[in-house]
């Protein structure tokens, strides 16, 4: 059974950084596209960043240049490095495997 567990969220001031982790069990992250999504209160869930099985990455325009998605195959973990955080980055961040499996989410709050 595939499980995804996100961690690394928290409270950070504007301009700060956080690194989110998504640990997968029951499947190998290297075989699938792995995607980070986020959902702010009252908003639709939106794609933040994706890494394909081949290692290609793409980002939403709102985070391009500030966020970096990466993958450690040995640890079966996908990361989202978030720098220069803004108030509007506040959301619950979710990890997704192959468009099918979701994690439980981790809260990121950017506030002064």
MARVEX-692370 format. One record per atom (N, C-alpha, C): residue number from 1; residue in one letter; atom name; x, y, z. Coordinates in pm, 1 decimal, always signed. Each point is the difference from the previous one (the first is absolute). Layout:
N
@i NUM | aa A | at CA | x X | y Y | z Z
...
% end
This chain:
112
@i 1 | aa X | at N | x +84.7 | y -117.6 | z +0.0
@i 1 | aa X | at CA | x -84.7 | y +117.6 | z +0.0
@i 1 | aa X | at C | x +89.4 | y +124.1 | z +0.0
@i 2 | aa X | at N | x -25.6 | y +90.4 | z -92.6
@i 2 | aa X | at CA | x +80.9 | y +120.7 | z -12.7
@i 2 | aa X | at C | x -44.6 | y +102.1 | z +102.9
@i 3 | aa X | at N | x +98.0 | y +58.5 | z +68.0
@i 3 | aa X | at CA | x -28.0 | y +108.7 | z +93.9
@i 3 | aa X | at C | x +99.2 | y +112.6 | z -23.9
@i 4 | aa X | at N | x -49.8 | y +122.0 | z +11.0
@i 4 | aa X | at CA | x +82.8 | y +119.4 | z -10.4
@i 4 | aa X | at C | x -14.4 | y +79.2 | z +129.0
@i 5 | aa X | at N | x +111.2 | y +39.9 | z +58.8
@i 5 | aa X | at CA | x -3.4 | y +76.0 | z +124.0
@i 5 | aa X | at C | x +81.2 | y +127.4 | z -18.9
@i 6 | aa X | at N | x -68.7 | y +113.6 | z +7.2
@i 6 | aa X | at CA | x +66.5 | y +128.8 | z -11.6
@i 6 | aa X | at C | x +44.5 | y +49.5 | z +137.2
@i 7 | aa X | at N | x +105.5 | y +76.4 | z +1.4
@i 7 | aa X | at CA | x +48.5 | y +62.3 | z +122.4
@i 7 | aa X | at C | x +77.7 | y +125.1 | z -35.8
@i 8 | aa X | at N | x +31.6 | y +80.0 | z +100.6
@i 8 | aa X | at CA | x +83.1 | y +117.3 | z -20.9
@i 8 | aa X | at C | x -74.1 | y +132.1 | z -1.2
@i 9 | aa X | at N | x -131.5 | y -5.2 | z +7.7
@i 9 | aa X | at CA | x -75.1 | y +124.4 | z +3.8
@i 9 | aa X | at C | x +17.9 | y +72.5 | z +132.3
@i 10 | aa X | at N | x -52.1 | y +121.0 | z +5.7
@i 10 | aa X | at CA | x +9.3 | y +77.8 | z +122.4
@i 10 | aa X | at C | x -30.0 | y +145.6 | z -24.2
@i 11 | aa X | at N | x +35.5 | y +80.4 | z +99.8
@i 11 | aa X | at CA | x -20.4 | y +143.6 | z -4.9
@i 11 | aa X | at C | x +133.0 | y +67.6 | z -32.3
@i 12 | aa X | at N | x -1.8 | y +87.9 | z -98.0
@i 12 | aa X | at CA | x +122.8 | y +68.7 | z -40.4
@i 12 | aa X | at C | x -33.9 | y +143.2 | z -37.2
@i 13 | aa X | at N | x +95.4 | y +88.7 | z +19.2
@i 13 | aa X | at CA | x -20.9 | y +140.2 | z -36.2
@i 13 | aa X | at C | x +18.6 | y +20.4 | z -149.4
@i 14 | aa X | at N | x -60.1 | y +103.3 | z -54.4
@i 14 | aa X | at CA | x +23.2 | y +31.0 | z -141.6
@i 14 | aa X | at C | x +148.1 | y +13.3 | z -29.5
@i 15 | aa X | at N | x +40.9 | y -56.6 | z -111.8
@i 15 | aa X | at CA | x +140.1 | y -0.6 | z -36.6
@i 15 | aa X | at C | x +75.9 | y -121.1 | z +50.4
@i 16 | aa X | at N | x -61.9 | y -78.0 | z +86.6
@i 16 | aa X | at CA | x +64.8 | y -117.4 | z +55.9
@i 16 | aa X | at C | x -6.2 | y -121.0 | z -91.4
@i 17 | aa X | at N | x +49.8 | y -111.9 | z +51.5
@i 17 | aa X | at CA | x +8.2 | y -123.2 | z -77.6
@i 17 | aa X | at C | x -52.1 | y -118.1 | z +80.0
@i 18 | aa X | at N | x -49.1 | y -97.3 | z -72.8
@i 18 | aa X | at CA | x -39.0 | y -128.8 | z +56.6
@i 18 | aa X | at C | x +32.0 | y -107.4 | z -102.6
@i 19 | aa X | at N | x +23.0 | y -120.6 | z +50.6
@i 19 | aa X | at CA | x +14.9 | y -113.3 | z -90.6
@i 19 | aa X | at C | x -102.6 | y -106.1 | z +38.3
@i 20 | aa X | at N | x -86.3 | y -30.9 | z -93.9
@i 20 | aa X | at CA | x -99.3 | y -104.7 | z +20.0
@i 20 | aa X | at C | x +55.6 | y -132.6 | z -50.5
@i 21 | aa X | at N | x -40.1 | y -106.9 | z +68.0
@i 21 | aa X | at CA | x +38.5 | y -134.4 | z -40.3
@i 21 | aa X | at C | x -124.2 | y -84.7 | z -22.0
@i 22 | aa X | at N | x +9.4 | y -90.7 | z -93.7
@i 22 | aa X | at CA | x -107.0 | y -95.7 | z -26.8
@i 22 | aa X | at C | x +63.7 | y -138.9 | z -6.6
@i 23 | aa X | at N | x -21.0 | y -76.8 | z +104.0
@i 23 | aa X | at CA | x +56.6 | y -134.5 | z +8.5
@i 23 | aa X | at C | x -103.2 | y -100.1 | z -50.9
@i 24 | aa X | at N | x +42.0 | y -79.3 | z -96.5
@i 24 | aa X | at CA | x -90.3 | y -99.9 | z -58.1
@i 24 | aa X | at C | x +34.5 | y -138.9 | z +51.2
@i 25 | aa X | at N | x -103.3 | y -77.0 | z +24.0
@i 25 | aa X | at CA | x +18.8 | y -140.4 | z +32.8
@i 25 | aa X | at C | x -94.0 | y -80.7 | z -89.5
@i 26 | aa X | at N | x +44.6 | y -118.7 | z -35.3
@i 26 | aa X | at CA | x -82.0 | y -84.8 | z -84.2
@i 26 | aa X | at C | x +14.1 | y +26.0 | z -147.8
@i 27 | aa X | at N | x +82.2 | y +98.0 | z -35.7
@i 27 | aa X | at CA | x +25.5 | y +28.1 | z -140.7
@i 27 | aa X | at C | x +129.8 | y +78.6 | z -9.8
@i 28 | aa X | at N | x +58.0 | y -0.4 | z -117.2
@i 28 | aa X | at CA | x +125.1 | y +71.3 | z -19.2
@i 28 | aa X | at C | x -25.3 | y +132.3 | z -70.1
@i 29 | aa X | at N | x +40.2 | y +108.8 | z +61.9
@i 29 | aa X | at CA | x -28.2 | y +131.6 | z -56.1
@i 29 | aa X | at C | x +71.5 | y +20.0 | z -132.7
@i 30 | aa X | at N | x +107.2 | y -76.5 | z -22.3
@i 30 | aa X | at CA | x +76.6 | y +17.0 | z -123.1
@i 30 | aa X | at C | x -77.1 | y -46.8 | z -123.5
@i 31 | aa X | at N | x -104.2 | y -78.9 | z +20.3
@i 31 | aa X | at CA | x -72.1 | y -58.5 | z -113.1
@i 31 | aa X | at C | x -114.7 | y +87.8 | z -50.4
@i 32 | aa X | at N | x -35.4 | y +100.9 | z +75.9
@i 32 | aa X | at CA | x -120.9 | y +75.5 | z -29.9
@i 32 | aa X | at C | x +25.6 | y +150.6 | z +3.3
@i 33 | aa X | at N | x -91.4 | y +71.7 | z -63.0
@i 33 | aa X | at CA | x -0.7 | y +144.8 | z +18.2
@i 33 | aa X | at C | x -49.4 | y +29.6 | z +141.3
@i 34 | aa X | at N | x +74.0 | y +85.9 | z +67.7
@i 34 | aa X | at CA | x -36.7 | y +41.0 | z +135.4
@i 34 | aa X | at C | x -29.4 | y +150.0 | z -2.9
@i 35 | aa X | at N | x -109.1 | y +36.8 | z +62.2
@i 35 | aa X | at CA | x -46.7 | y +137.8 | z -9.3
@i 35 | aa X | at C | x -34.3 | y +55.2 | z +137.6
@i 36 | aa X | at N | x +36.7 | y +125.1 | z +20.1
@i 36 | aa X | at CA | x -45.7 | y +74.6 | z +117.1
@i 36 | aa X | at C | x -115.5 | y +90.3 | z -41.9
@i 37 | aa X | at N | x -106.2 | y -5.4 | z +78.7
@i 37 | aa X | at CA | x -113.6 | y +88.7 | z -17.5
@i 37 | aa X | at C | x -16.5 | y +80.1 | z +128.7
@i 38 | aa X | at N | x -80.1 | y +103.8 | z -6.5
@i 38 | aa X | at CA | x -35.5 | y +73.3 | z +120.6
@i 38 | aa X | at C | x -144.4 | y +47.6 | z -10.0
@i 39 | aa X | at N | x -57.3 | y +18.7 | z +117.1
@i 39 | aa X | at CA | x -137.2 | y +48.3 | z +5.8
@i 39 | aa X | at C | x -12.6 | y +98.9 | z +114.3
@i 40 | aa X | at N | x -31.8 | y +122.8 | z -35.5
@i 40 | aa X | at CA | x -24.2 | y +104.6 | z +98.3
@i 40 | aa X | at C | x -147.8 | y -0.7 | z +36.7
@i 41 | aa X | at N | x -35.1 | y +54.6 | z +115.5
@i 41 | aa X | at CA | x -140.6 | y +1.6 | z +42.3
@i 41 | aa X | at C | x -89.3 | y +66.6 | z -104.6
@i 42 | aa X | at N | x -105.6 | y -69.9 | z -36.8
@i 42 | aa X | at CA | x -94.4 | y +53.6 | z -96.3
@i 42 | aa X | at C | x +45.6 | y -3.1 | z -143.6
@i 43 | aa X | at N | x +115.3 | y -60.6 | z -24.0
@i 43 | aa X | at CA | x +55.5 | y -3.2 | z -135.5
@i 43 | aa X | at C | x +4.6 | y -143.4 | z -52.9
@i 44 | aa X | at N | x +12.8 | y -12.3 | z -131.7
@i 44 | aa X | at CA | x +17.7 | y -130.8 | z -61.0
@i 44 | aa X | at C | x +141.9 | y -48.8 | z +25.0
@i 45 | aa X | at N | x +15.2 | y -130.2 | z -0.5
@i 45 | aa X | at CA | x +133.9 | y -57.8 | z +9.4
@i 45 | aa X | at C | x +74.0 | y +30.6 | z -130.3
@i 46 | aa X | at N | x +123.8 | y +45.1 | z +12.5
@i 46 | aa X | at CA | x +75.6 | y +37.7 | z -118.6
@i 46 | aa X | at C | x +135.9 | y -69.2 | z -2.4
@i 47 | aa X | at N | x +46.2 | y -26.0 | z -120.9
@i 47 | aa X | at CA | x +130.5 | y -61.3 | z -17.6
@i 47 | aa X | at C | x +108.1 | y +101.1 | z +33.4
@i 48 | aa X | at N | x +100.1 | y -44.8 | z +73.6
@i 48 | aa X | at CA | x +112.5 | y +85.6 | z +36.2
@i 48 | aa X | at C | x +124.3 | y -39.1 | z -80.0
@i 49 | aa X | at N | x +34.1 | y -129.7 | z +5.1
@i 49 | aa X | at CA | x +120.7 | y -46.2 | z -67.6
@i 49 | aa X | at C | x -11.9 | y -149.1 | z -28.1
@i 50 | aa X | at N | x +63.2 | y -42.4 | z -106.7
@i 50 | aa X | at CA | x -3.2 | y -141.5 | z -39.7
@i 50 | aa X | at C | x +138.4 | y -43.7 | z -44.0
@i 51 | aa X | at N | x +32.1 | y -125.2 | z +33.0
@i 51 | aa X | at CA | x +121.8 | y -61.7 | z -51.3
@i 51 | aa X | at C | x -39.5 | y -132.6 | z -62.7
@i 52 | aa X | at N | x +42.9 | y -20.5 | z -123.2
@i 52 | aa X | at CA | x -35.9 | y -122.4 | z -70.4
@i 52 | aa X | at C | x +95.0 | y -112.8 | z +37.1
@i 53 | aa X | at N | x -31.0 | y -120.2 | z -45.5
@i 53 | aa X | at CA | x +87.9 | y -113.8 | z +25.4
@i 53 | aa X | at C | x +136.4 | y +22.4 | z -64.3
@i 54 | aa X | at N | x +3.1 | y +77.9 | z -105.9
@i 54 | aa X | at CA | x +126.4 | y +28.2 | z -66.4
@i 54 | aa X | at C | x +76.5 | y +115.3 | z +61.3
@i 55 | aa X | at N | x -62.0 | y +66.1 | z +98.6
@i 55 | aa X | at CA | x +69.0 | y +108.1 | z +68.7
@i 55 | aa X | at C | x -32.6 | y +139.2 | z -50.8
@i 56 | aa X | at N | x -85.5 | y +10.3 | z -100.6
@i 56 | aa X | at CA | x -40.0 | y +132.6 | z -46.8
@i 56 | aa X | at C | x -90.0 | y +65.5 | z +103.5
@i 57 | aa X | at N | x +11.4 | y +130.7 | z +9.3
@i 57 | aa X | at CA | x -78.8 | y +73.1 | z +99.3
@i 57 | aa X | at C | x -79.4 | y +112.0 | z -66.2
@i 58 | aa X | at N | x -111.9 | y +32.5 | z +59.6
@i 58 | aa X | at CA | x -72.6 | y +119.5 | z -40.8
@i 58 | aa X | at C | x -68.5 | y +59.7 | z +122.3
@i 59 | aa X | at N | x -25.3 | y +130.5 | z -9.5
@i 59 | aa X | at CA | x -49.3 | y +76.6 | z +113.7
@i 59 | aa X | at C | x -113.5 | y +91.3 | z -42.4
@i 60 | aa X | at N | x -84.2 | y +32.7 | z +95.3
@i 60 | aa X | at CA | x -99.5 | y +102.2 | z -26.9
@i 60 | aa X | at C | x +72.1 | y +134.5 | z -8.7
@i 61 | aa X | at N | x -58.2 | y +91.0 | z -72.6
@i 61 | aa X | at CA | x +62.6 | y +131.4 | z -16.0
@i 61 | aa X | at C | x +17.0 | y +70.7 | z +133.9
@i 62 | aa X | at N | x -90.1 | y -27.1 | z +92.2
@i 62 | aa X | at CA | x +3.4 | y +71.5 | z +127.7
@i 62 | aa X | at C | x +117.4 | y -39.5 | z +89.0
@i 63 | aa X | at N | x +62.2 | y -115.1 | z -26.6
@i 63 | aa X | at CA | x +111.2 | y -45.0 | z +85.1
@i 63 | aa X | at C | x +130.3 | y -13.6 | z -76.5
@i 64 | aa X | at N | x -4.9 | y +16.4 | z -130.8
@i 64 | aa X | at CA | x +120.1 | y -17.2 | z -82.1
@i 64 | aa X | at C | x +110.1 | y +93.7 | z +46.3
@i 65 | aa X | at N | x +118.9 | y -56.1 | z +17.7
@i 65 | aa X | at CA | x +113.4 | y +78.6 | z +46.1
@i 65 | aa X | at C | x +13.5 | y +5.3 | z +150.9
@i 66 | aa X | at N | x -103.0 | y -43.3 | z +71.1
@i 66 | aa X | at CA | x +4.7 | y +1.0 | z +146.8
@i 66 | aa X | at C | x -3.6 | y -140.7 | z +59.2
@i 67 | aa X | at N | x -71.1 | y -91.3 | z -65.5
@i 67 | aa X | at CA | x -15.3 | y -136.9 | z +49.1
@i 67 | aa X | at C | x +79.6 | y -95.8 | z -88.2
@i 68 | aa X | at N | x +47.8 | y -106.0 | z +61.3
@i 68 | aa X | at CA | x +71.2 | y -103.7 | z -73.5
@i 68 | aa X | at C | x -48.7 | y -137.2 | z +44.0
@i 69 | aa X | at N | x -40.5 | y -80.6 | z -96.5
@i 69 | aa X | at CA | x -39.6 | y -138.2 | z +29.4
@i 69 | aa X | at C | x +117.2 | y -91.7 | z -32.3
@i 70 | aa X | at N | x +20.2 | y -99.9 | z +85.8
@i 70 | aa X | at CA | x +108.3 | y -95.2 | z -22.3
@i 70 | aa X | at C | x -41.2 | y -135.0 | z +55.7
@i 71 | aa X | at N | x +83.2 | y -97.6 | z -30.7
@i 71 | aa X | at CA | x -35.3 | y -137.7 | z +38.9
@i 71 | aa X | at C | x +126.1 | y -72.1 | z +44.2
@i 72 | aa X | at N | x -10.1 | y -73.6 | z +110.3
@i 72 | aa X | at CA | x +109.0 | y -85.6 | z +45.8
@i 72 | aa X | at C | x -49.3 | y -143.5 | z -12.6
@i 73 | aa X | at N | x +44.7 | y -68.0 | z -104.4
@i 73 | aa X | at CA | x -50.7 | y -135.3 | z -25.0
@i 73 | aa X | at C | x +40.0 | y -97.2 | z +110.4
@i 74 | aa X | at N | x +116.8 | y +18.5 | z +55.9
@i 74 | aa X | at CA | x +45.9 | y -91.2 | z +106.3
@i 74 | aa X | at C | x -88.9 | y +10.5 | z +123.7
@i 75 | aa X | at N | x -51.0 | y +118.8 | z +25.5
@i 75 | aa X | at CA | x -86.3 | y +20.3 | z +116.0
@i 75 | aa X | at C | x -148.1 | y -8.5 | z -36.7
@i 76 | aa X | at N | x -25.7 | y -19.2 | z -129.8
@i 76 | aa X | at CA | x -137.6 | y -7.1 | z -49.2
@i 76 | aa X | at C | x -81.2 | y +121.9 | z +43.9
@i 77 | aa X | at N | x +60.9 | y +115.1 | z -12.0
@i 77 | aa X | at CA | x -57.0 | y +123.8 | z +50.5
@i 77 | aa X | at C | x +8.8 | y +109.0 | z -105.6
@i 78 | aa X | at N | x -105.1 | y +80.1 | z -5.0
@i 78 | aa X | at CA | x -2.4 | y +117.1 | z -86.2
@i 78 | aa X | at C | x -2.4 | y +123.0 | z +89.2
@i 79 | aa X | at N | x +72.9 | y +102.5 | z -41.4
@i 79 | aa X | at CA | x +11.2 | y +121.5 | z +79.8
@i 79 | aa X | at C | x -55.9 | y +119.7 | z -75.7
@i 80 | aa X | at N | x -39.1 | y +99.5 | z +76.9
@i 80 | aa X | at CA | x -34.2 | y +129.9 | z -56.9
@i 80 | aa X | at C | x +71.4 | y +105.1 | z +83.6
@i 81 | aa X | at N | x +105.9 | y +55.4 | z -55.8
@i 81 | aa X | at CA | x +72.3 | y +108.4 | z +65.7
@i 81 | aa X | at C | x -69.6 | y +129.9 | z -34.7
@i 82 | aa X | at N | x -43.9 | y +72.3 | z +100.5
@i 82 | aa X | at CA | x -75.0 | y +123.5 | z -20.4
@i 82 | aa X | at C | x +78.9 | y +116.5 | z +59.5
@i 83 | aa X | at N | x +41.3 | y +90.7 | z -85.4
@i 83 | aa X | at CA | x +74.8 | y +118.0 | z +42.5
@i 83 | aa X | at C | x -80.7 | y +126.0 | z -29.2
@i 84 | aa X | at N | x +41.5 | y +108.3 | z +62.1
@i 84 | aa X | at CA | x -65.4 | y +130.1 | z -21.7
@i 84 | aa X | at C | x -151.8 | y -12.2 | z +13.6
@i 85 | aa X | at N | x -41.5 | y -61.9 | z +106.2
@i 85 | aa X | at CA | x -142.8 | y -26.6 | z +18.2
@i 85 | aa X | at C | x -79.5 | y +129.2 | z +15.3
@i 86 | aa X | at N | x -120.3 | y -4.5 | z -54.7
@i 86 | aa X | at CA | x -89.7 | y +114.8 | z +2.6
@i 86 | aa X | at C | x -127.4 | y -35.9 | z +77.4
@i 87 | aa X | at N | x -71.7 | y +101.9 | z +40.4
@i 87 | aa X | at CA | x -124.9 | y -22.5 | z +72.4
@i 87 | aa X | at C | x -94.2 | y -90.7 | z -79.7
@i 88 | aa X | at N | x -0.5 | y +18.3 | z -131.5
@i 88 | aa X | at CA | x -91.7 | y -74.8 | z -84.3
@i 88 | aa X | at C | x +41.2 | y -145.6 | z -21.6
@i 89 | aa X | at N | x +114.0 | y -39.6 | z +54.8
@i 89 | aa X | at CA | x +39.6 | y -141.5 | z -4.9
@i 89 | aa X | at C | x -65.8 | y -80.7 | z +111.1
@i 90 | aa X | at N | x -68.7 | y +67.7 | z +90.1
@i 90 | aa X | at CA | x -69.1 | y -69.4 | z +108.3
@i 90 | aa X | at C | x -105.0 | y -95.1 | z -56.0
@i 91 | aa X | at N | x +10.7 | y -126.0 | z +39.0
@i 91 | aa X | at CA | x -90.3 | y -102.7 | z -51.9
@i 91 | aa X | at C | x +34.9 | y -133.3 | z +65.0
@i 92 | aa X | at N | x -85.7 | y -97.4 | z -22.8
@i 92 | aa X | at CA | x +35.6 | y -138.4 | z +29.6
@i 92 | aa X | at C | x +64.5 | y -56.1 | z -126.6
@i 93 | aa X | at N | x +116.6 | y -58.6 | z +16.3
@i 93 | aa X | at CA | x +75.4 | y -54.6 | z -112.2
@i 93 | aa X | at C | x -13.9 | y -152.8 | z -0.6
@i 94 | aa X | at N | x -31.9 | y -51.6 | z -118.0
@i 94 | aa X | at CA | x -24.4 | y -143.1 | z -17.1
@i 94 | aa X | at C | x +97.8 | y -58.7 | z -101.1
@i 95 | aa X | at N | x +39.2 | y -120.7 | z +26.8
@i 95 | aa X | at CA | x +82.9 | y -77.2 | z -91.9
@i 95 | aa X | at C | x -91.2 | y -96.7 | z -76.7
@i 96 | aa X | at N | x +31.3 | y -17.8 | z -126.8
@i 96 | aa X | at CA | x -79.9 | y -90.3 | z -83.0
@i 96 | aa X | at C | x +91.5 | y -90.3 | z -81.6
@i 97 | aa X | at N | x -39.3 | y -125.5 | z -7.6
@i 97 | aa X | at CA | x +75.6 | y -98.9 | z -78.4
@i 97 | aa X | at C | x -82.5 | y -40.0 | z -122.2
@i 98 | aa X | at N | x +53.8 | y +26.8 | z -113.3
@i 98 | aa X | at CA | x -56.9 | y -46.6 | z -126.8
@i 98 | aa X | at C | x -143.4 | y +45.6 | z -22.9
@i 99 | aa X | at N | x -37.6 | y +108.0 | z +61.8
@i 99 | aa X | at CA | x -135.5 | y +51.3 | z -18.2
@i 99 | aa X | at C | x -106.6 | y -80.7 | z +70.7
@i 100 | aa X | at N | x +44.5 | y -93.5 | z +84.0
@i 100 | aa X | at CA | x -95.5 | y -93.6 | z +59.4
@i 100 | aa X | at C | x -0.5 | y +6.5 | z +151.7
@i 101 | aa X | at N | x +117.0 | y -9.1 | z +60.5
@i 101 | aa X | at CA | x +10.0 | y -12.9 | z +144.5
@i 101 | aa X | at C | x +36.3 | y +133.6 | z +62.8
@i 102 | aa X | at N | x -71.9 | y +32.9 | z +107.6
@i 102 | aa X | at CA | x +24.0 | y +124.7 | z +72.0
@i 102 | aa X | at C | x +50.2 | y -25.0 | z +140.7
@i 103 | aa X | at N | x +82.5 | y +92.5 | z +46.2
@i 103 | aa X | at CA | x +34.7 | y +0.8 | z +140.1
@i 103 | aa X | at C | x -105.0 | y +75.9 | z +79.5
@i 104 | aa X | at N | x +25.0 | y +13.1 | z +131.1
@i 104 | aa X | at CA | x -97.4 | y +64.4 | z +88.1
@i 104 | aa X | at C | x +16.0 | y +151.8 | z +3.0
@i 105 | aa X | at N | x +112.0 | y +48.0 | z -49.2
@i 105 | aa X | at CA | x +24.8 | y +143.9 | z -4.7
@i 105 | aa X | at C | x +78.0 | y +50.9 | z +119.3
@i 106 | aa X | at N | x +68.2 | y +111.6 | z -21.5
@i 106 | aa X | at CA | x +73.0 | y +66.3 | z +106.8
@i 106 | aa X | at C | x -25.4 | y +151.1 | z -12.4
@i 107 | aa X | at N | x -27.2 | y +62.5 | z +112.3
@i 107 | aa X | at CA | x -37.1 | y +141.6 | z +0.8
@i 107 | aa X | at C | x +124.4 | y +87.8 | z -7.1
@i 108 | aa X | at N | x -4.5 | y +95.8 | z -90.8
@i 108 | aa X | at CA | x +102.2 | y +103.9 | z -8.7
@i 108 | aa X | at C | x -68.9 | y +134.0 | z +23.2
@i 109 | aa X | at N | x +47.7 | y +72.3 | z +100.0
@i 109 | aa X | at CA | x -55.8 | y +131.0 | z +31.3
@i 109 | aa X | at C | x +110.5 | y +103.5 | z -6.1
@i 110 | aa X | at N | x -19.1 | y +98.3 | z -86.0
@i 110 | aa X | at CA | x +95.5 | y +109.7 | z -12.3
@i 110 | aa X | at C | x -64.4 | y +123.4 | z +60.4
@i 111 | aa X | at N | x +59.7 | y +46.8 | z +107.0
@i 111 | aa X | at CA | x -60.4 | y +111.7 | z +72.1
@i 111 | aa X | at C | x +105.9 | y +75.7 | z +76.7
@i 112 | aa X | at N | x -19.4 | y +131.1 | z +9.9
@i 112 | aa X | at CA | x +91.3 | y +81.3 | z +79.1
@i 112 | aa X | at C | x -54.1 | y +17.0 | z +142.1
% end
